[in-house]
Amino acid sequence: MPSGDILLDVQGVSLTREGRAILSNVNLSVLAGEIHALLGVNGSGKSSLAYAIMGCEDYLPDTGRILFAGRDISDLPMHERARLGLTLAWQEPARFEGLPVGDYLTLGRPTISREELWEALHAVALDPAAYLPRPVDRTLSGGERKRIELAAVYAMRPRLAILDEPDSGVDVLSFSDIQTLVQRMARSGCAVLLITHRNDMAAIADRASVMNAGTIILTGAPEEARRVYTELRG
Amino acid sequence: MKAQQIPGITAPRGNPTWAREYETILRAYEQAGGPAAALRSGRVAAVVVSANRVLGVVTVPGVTINAKPLPDGVQAQIVVAPGVRLERPVHLCFGMIAETGVQRIVADYEIGAGSQVEFLAHCTFPNARDLRHIMDATVRVGADAQLRYTEAHYHGPHGGVFVEARAGVTVGAGGRYFSTFSLVHGRVGRLLIDYTADVDASGVVDLTSMVYGAGDDDIEVRETVRLNGEKARGLAKTRIAVRDRARSRVFTTAEGNAPGTRGHMDCAEIVRGDAVAENVPTVIVRSDEAHVTHEAAIGSVNRKELETLMARGLDEDTAVDVIIRGMLGGLSG
């Protein structure tokens, strides 16, 4: 349950790339323990905002600042942001030649127990015995890779997980399975910034924001955000 | 199974100096990732060579090993009888404890028709400062036979080794040959790999080389796969990472010389610092029913891979190391 404390506070962030405004004066807050849906059509800037929050190269804001747990992380490198408890599940996750799933899931939390590793894979409907030794490479289907990415984030036990379109490209894992996983993460104390262009995905959120043309145009109750987003899509 | 007495050579236990050398080379073998316990057990076929001294030979039924000293190395012949299927690998342990010198290994491997074996070779030069190791191998894989040949090198921390590894491989009809060369711990020094494989009808060859160069290491890999018989298949796979001022040059050639042949070359090289990597693939097709392809990815570490690991809390250097170790055959060790 959300505690009411602001965990992530994006204040007036703008980002220009190759002369084009990608983010314009973005203000967004995520409360500790809440599920916060970020709705927007393709190209509205949702993923760019995620990369900026995470500190990806080429996505460092021109103006504004990003606070995490009250600390200004705007100048921190990615790994230091991650060590504070912030992480990101990419919409299209990278693949790693020769890196077993078990090792990949352990990287984010080296102290993880075997039981927790198994639980993370069960949470995304993968058989641990079959998948732990497999490499995170091209032999995995897009859906399998995506599920392993969600499992890796879940296994890390972050304070805030940014999930970029977790429902896209997942073959077997159903829409309701993803909702269950997100709720499970929230119950464990992890806040979730749930990036999606699916209106119904926002139904499980505590709050929601709508993004359009690189800026947040609304933050409020999920029902209101869904209504505005529906109107926006026409 | 029995320990084989080599003509003119006293068994290690009979000679304290040799026994010490035997133990030293086994320790080096172990440091390089070799399962020394398997060698000590005496239950696997094995050859242990230090410089030009054959310190130990163990044979098992179906495998004949003849090894004799040369002035600057050892000549070894290993024959696997037709139809033999070994449950445990044959261990080949070559090395030198000295800092300087030359070791030349002239090896002849005959894998009988229908047999199925695995060779684990470890070449260790832990103290090398000015040392040359020459491997000149001839490999004949018989019809419908299978050989898995895994060769791991450890050259120590100084980069004082020049290794020339040459092999001429012929794979008979329906035969299968899988070779993996790895040098991913310690320094490389200078390395030349020059392998050529001729593959008969429906045969398969898979050549993989994995090398991690640093300092002023110099790496050259030359692999040629000639698919001569109908439906022969071949893969030449190279994985190299170079950093500091290291240099790597990869020349791979695949020839589709008969109908139905399928060849592929796959080269990935990661470059860091002032290192330089070069890849020159050559495709030759002599049949309109053959198909040969190549792919190469050379350059920096993939940014997305790097950022994915950094988003898990790994700093950049550690993330790069994880990516490189994965590419070079796994994180273990």
Chai-1 contact restraints between the chains, C-beta under 6 A:
chainA,res_idxA,chainB,res_idxB,connection_type,confidence,min_distance_angstrom,max_distance_angstrom,comment,restraint_id
A,M54,B,A311,contact,1.0,0.0,6.0,A-B,restraint_1
A,C56,B,E307,contact,1.0,0.0,6.0,A-B,restraint_2
A,M78,B,M310,contact,1.0,0.0,6.0,A-B,restraint_3
A,M78,B,A311,contact,1.0,0.0,6.0,A-B,restraint_4
A,H79,B,M310,contact,1.0,0.0,6.0,A-B,restraint_5
A,H79,B,G313,contact,1.0,0.0,6.0,A-B,restraint_6
A,H79,B,L314,contact,1.0,0.0,6.0,A-B,restraint_7
A,H79,B,D315,contact,1.0,0.0,6.0,A-B,restraint_8
A,A82,B,A311,contact,1.0,0.0,6.0,A-B,restraint_9
A,A82,B,R312,contact,1.0,0.0,6.0,A-B,restraint_10
A,A82,B,G313,contact,1.0,0.0,6.0,A-B,restraint_11
A,R83,B,G313,contact,1.0,0.0,6.0,A-B,restraint_12
A,T87,B,A311,contact,1.0,0.0,6.0,A-B,restraint_13
A,L88,B,A311,contact,1.0,0.0,6.0,A-B,restraint_14
A,A94,B,K304,contact,1.0,0.0,6.0,A-B,restraint_15
A,A94,B,E305,contact,1.0,0.0,6.0,A-B,restraint_16
A,A94,B,T308,contact,1.0,0.0,6.0,A-B,restraint_17
A,F96,B,G326,contact,1.0,0.0,6.0,A-B,restraint_18
A,E97,B,G326,contact,1.0,0.0,6.0,A-B,restraint_19
A,E97,B,M327,contact,1.0,0.0,6.0,A-B,restraint_20
A,G98,B,G326,contact,1.0,0.0,6.0,A-B,restraint_21
A,G98,B,M327,contact,1.0,0.0,6.0,A-B,restraint_22
A,G98,B,G330,contact,1.0,0.0,6.0,A-B,restraint_23
A,L99,B,G326,contact,1.0,0.0,6.0,A-B,restraint_24
A,D103,B,L331,contact,1.0,0.0,6.0,A-B,restraint_25
A,L107,B,R312,contact,1.0,0.0,6.0,A-B,restraint_26
A,G108,B,R312,contact,1.0,0.0,6.0,A-B,restraint_27
